[in-house]
Amino acid sequence: MDVFIFLIGLTAVTSEYINDLSHVESFLRNKESALRKKYRPFYHLTAPDGWISSPAGLTVFKRKYHLFYQYYPYNGAWGHMSWGHAVSGDLIDWVHYPTAILPKDYYDKHGCLTGTALVRNNFLTLFYTGNVLSENENIQTQNIALSGDGAIFQKYLYNPIIRDSPTGIGEIRNPKVWRFRNIWYMVLGTSSRQRQGQLLLYTSHDMFNWKMNGTLVESYGDMGYIWESPDIFELEGHHVLILSVQGIEADGFRFRNLYQNGYVTGFFNYRRAKFEDLEVSTATFQELDYGHDFYGAKTMRALDGRRLLVAWLGMWESNFIESTAGWASMLTLFREVRINKYGRLLLMPIREMIELRTEMLENAWYSPGESFDAEGRSFELIANSTSVDSDVGIIFEWRDGRYVIGYSADHEYIMIDRGGIDGVRRAFWSPKSTVNLRIFVDASSIEVFCGEGEVVFSSRVYPRAMSIRISGEAQLHLVQYKLRRSAGYDYKLAKGLKENFLHKYNLYNNVSF
């Protein structure tokens, strides 16, 4: 089996992988200084160093969760993307693995972009987009990398598996791949010749040779100029289509971010390989998260069958203050996805989050105007009010800034305000019996979950020591928990992977075929 892996990936077995493993090993020797960097989160996943953005792929392999992400290891800015890699047994404690895919071949030398991770025939298989910049135009192809051990990946010898864009537009990316019965399906995000977002559908019988079936879905004209990072899954009889969209115009308090991440629901007819009566327009497109920093969401099915979602807790053209320290951004908390009777998605933190609680810091009723000092930089705050007819407010304050959460009973909305020119975000919300907020603060981020997950806000903030003050009209019962660190680094693991790779590399070079 090891010989087969090397045969399909001759182009990847080079000294560059050894250098990358050495880089990880060196970093882990200095892990304590890295973890103490200013604004670095405690329980959100970041890259070991450098830039992290959208999740690239999620799957379960040998009963471990594998999370891949867009990664540039050299500084805290966007560059030629690799696939970073982290592994967990419980979705809480993560260990960084060596980089899974590096941009070094002729078809991906300017970046390995997001796609899909899945398991086939006991191989962890990655589908990704290779990016090449030619005369100020992106030329993008679809490619495969495989691993037998879940740590070291080799690119398929006959990459790219899809070389051209049928529309003649170079940007066609982020393959979502899945199998239904005996057919493999691939959906790619792109733009039409009229510069409107659309998805293309491909099918295959063997996962390596693909046939284009045509346009799966396209914009009604108000849904931006390109769609990317598509995800499709079935949930309680509904087929959910998630899209990351560039070019939607703001509409009041909707679509306030530079780019949008949302979903539509419908029914995918496998016999006809198409959606039935699916409208993708700003009238049907629902935002997944109403905060300032959320993009590139991907989902997976957990070992127990739950549908889980994670996204980039960032936004393009943002000011990442931490980039001066050599790192930038993070991923959101994992969220369980459910759907209500109206076809709206509900997002709540996974139940495993309670395992991070180490100490109860606060448990008391507070009246408007009262405040207390928040202990630590990473905590969970649960706020409850039984007075749904009264306004509720929580203000996080620090020396040069603040973050406000406000619920308006009369207008039936909840809002946040992190200050600045474009600091306000708002969503309609009308709880029936209690106002319940679950808030996660982690050094330089805040995530707010409202009710049963009807509304979520995710935003980056850069506080120092903060206090928490109650505003509005109603009393609030507050429970605050200190949360422990959960993103780990294992020096022995990195060293062992390097030695194992060198053994296989030397074995391969001594074998005649």
Buried (B, 14 or more C-beta within 10 A) or exposed (E): EEEEBBEBBEBBBEEEBBEBBBBBBEBBEEBEEBBEBEBBBBBBBBBBBBBBBBBBBBBBBEEBBBBBBBBBBEBBEEBBBBBBBBBBEEBBBBBBBBBBBBBBBEBBBBBBBBBBBBBEEEBBBBBBBBBBEEEEEBBBBBBBBBBBBBBBBBBBEEBBBBEEBBBEBBBBBBBBBBEEEEEBBBBBBBBBEEEBBBBBBBBBEEBEEBEBBEBBBBBEEBBBBBBBBBBBBBBEEBBBBBBBBBBBEEEEBBBBBBBBBBBBBBEBEEEEBBBEEBEBEBEBBEBBBBBBBBBBBBBBBBEEEBBBBBBBBBBEEBEBBBBEBBBBBBBBBBBBBBBEEEBEBBBBBBEBBEBBEEEEBBEEEBEBEBEBEBEBBBBBBBBBBEBBEBBBBBBBBBEEBBBBBBBBBEEEBBBBBBEEEEBBBBBEBEBEEEBBBBBBBBBBBBBBBBBEBBBBBBBBBBBEEBEBBBBBBBBBBBBBBBBBEBBBBBBEBBBEBBEBBEEBBEEBEEEEE
